[in-house]
Amino acid sequence: MIKDRYDVVIIGAGPAGSVAGRFAAEKGASVLIMERDREAGIPVRCAEGVSVNGIKPFIEFDKKWVAATIDAACLHSPDGEKAFMYNNGKGLVLERRIFDTELCHLAVNAGAELLMKANATGLEYTGGKISGVHFRHQGENKTIKCSLVIGADGVESRVGRWAGMKTALNLDDLDTCVQYTVSGYKGEQNVCHFYFGLDVSPGGYIWIFPKSKGVANIGIGISGHLAEVKGPKEYLDEFMDKEYPEVQTNYIVYGGVPTAWGLEKYIDDNIMLVGDAARQVNPMTGGGIVQAMIAARLAGQVAAAAVEKGDFSYSFLKQYKKDWDVKLGSIQKTMYSMKEKFMRMDDGRFNKLVQICQNIPREEFSLKRLFMESMKGDPKLMAELARAFVVSKINLKKN
Ligand SMILES: Cc1cc2nc3c(=O)[nH]c(=O)nc-3n(C[C@H](O)[C@H](O)[C@H](O)COP(=O)(O)OP(=O)(O)OC[C@H]3O[C@@H](n4cnc5c(N)ncnc54)[C@H](O)[C@@H]3O)c2cc1C
């Protein structure tokens, strides 16, 4: 039985919602997380790749939500050359439906309540201030009162819009993605693959993330403004016919990934956005799981402090933005500049990049080195990048 009123109502039980709920509840706030689907993490709209170091601070390792462990990434250039990257920390391919549910359990263990199949439909206002959430549950329209709403409702977020925030994305800041989960994949299980090139995936890349034996996520993301003439599915189907005609598709995902620098405004009186809803995604890679969890922890902590102080004003809640900017927000801006550069790279540059990778000794390989090589000829961006790497190292160590 849910109560009539909570300190905090969170909309969405993805990684952002569950982690925010957990950190707010842990410090004594009464928290309700509402999720429109019947289960967290489904339908899966993700390639499910994360770094071990990224998720370590949030959840104890359990092989039940790990589909594969990744030791190397292989980059494929348009001219058919390839280079292996080994020295970049271990990666995991998750089982998101189990992983997301585990994050919900952690939130509940910390004291949060969960309401599934509850579809938020709008915000309640009292005296011009947000004072609750309207939602539909078991065929009925209902309203729940709260002091603070956290919008963790993913890339298609409506919560921010309801609160008057400008959350619309330009087409070139939204990757359109298609992914097939396939059976019959014969590649190595500990190696993921990335294919680049204007004919393969303009302004993006094709990925292969192996899962359990013979199963892999094979997908593509291309910048929205380049998808108008030829869509991602057409590119992916051509690739599959050429490279993997023998596999069978057993699950298809369509989805969008925000690749913006961030959002101008994602906090206001009585409301905060987090995760994809706040565009807290690495614009270079499109990875958002770890970013969502890092931001959600900060938002949850500020929410708990607001409850303790009884202050839900923008001027109190903006501490969350300050914390996010220190942790990752400013780095996201640098990554955005890199993405813009990456989108303009021609096939010759990609070929060169893979050649450079081939020549970096295995033990010296690092993402930093790769990025630096790719940005040669742009001293301003190089300097920005060097700074970002130093800052990110310092900030992530504080996790
Ligand atoms: C094809 C694809 C591949 C990707 N691959 C990767 C990858 O390999 N690695 C990586 O790190 N990231 C990847 N991402 C991005 C990643 O999936 C997201 O960044 C991440 O899920 C963000 O978490 P979130 O909690 O903010 O949002 P979500 O995980 O989208 O969760 C939002 C939740 O809110 C719920 N919701 C929405 N509206 C309402 C409502 N009105 N009422 C109640 N509930 C609502 C939804 O049902 C959902 O459960 C990929 C994305 C796509 C589309």
The ligand as an ORCA input file, in Angstrom:
! r2SCAN-3c Opt
* xyz 0 1
  C      20.584      1.146    -28.497
  C      21.211      1.699    -27.239
  C      22.406      1.183    -26.800
  C      22.995      1.671    -25.633
  N      24.154      1.109    -25.183
  C      24.722      1.545    -24.039
  C      25.887      0.911    -23.536
  O      26.398     -0.076    -24.076
  N      26.434      1.404    -22.387
  C      25.907      2.476    -21.723
  O      26.462      2.890    -20.687
  N      24.777      3.074    -22.178
  C      24.166      2.629    -23.305
  N      23.010      3.213    -23.740
  C      22.448      4.326    -22.960
  C      21.773      3.800    -21.676
  O      20.832      2.813    -22.005
  C      21.118      4.953    -20.920
  O      22.025      6.026    -20.832
  C      20.697      4.541    -19.513
  O      19.724      3.520    -19.545
  C      20.159      5.761    -18.773
  O      19.526      5.397    -17.566
  P      18.249      6.213    -17.066
  O      17.861      5.592    -15.771
  O      18.516      7.652    -17.147
  O      17.117      5.943    -18.162
  P      16.403      4.580    -18.552
  O      17.274      3.417    -18.333
  O      15.844      4.799    -19.920
  O      15.209      4.467    -17.514
  C      14.090      5.333    -17.575
  C      12.914      4.619    -16.929
  O      11.819      5.531    -16.794
  C      10.622      4.851    -17.108
  N       9.619      5.852    -17.487
  C       9.634      6.648    -18.587
  N       8.555      7.446    -18.594
  C       7.858      7.153    -17.469
  C       6.635      7.639    -16.923
  N       5.920      8.590    -17.545
  N       6.184      7.120    -15.762
  C       6.895      6.139    -15.122
  N       8.048      5.636    -15.610
  C       8.520      6.147    -16.755
  C      11.021      3.924    -18.247
  O      10.095      2.870    -18.400
  C      12.392      3.451    -17.781
  O      12.320      2.301    -16.980
  C      22.376      2.741    -24.902
  C      21.153      3.254    -25.359
  C      20.570      2.744    -26.504
  C      19.238      3.296    -26.969
*
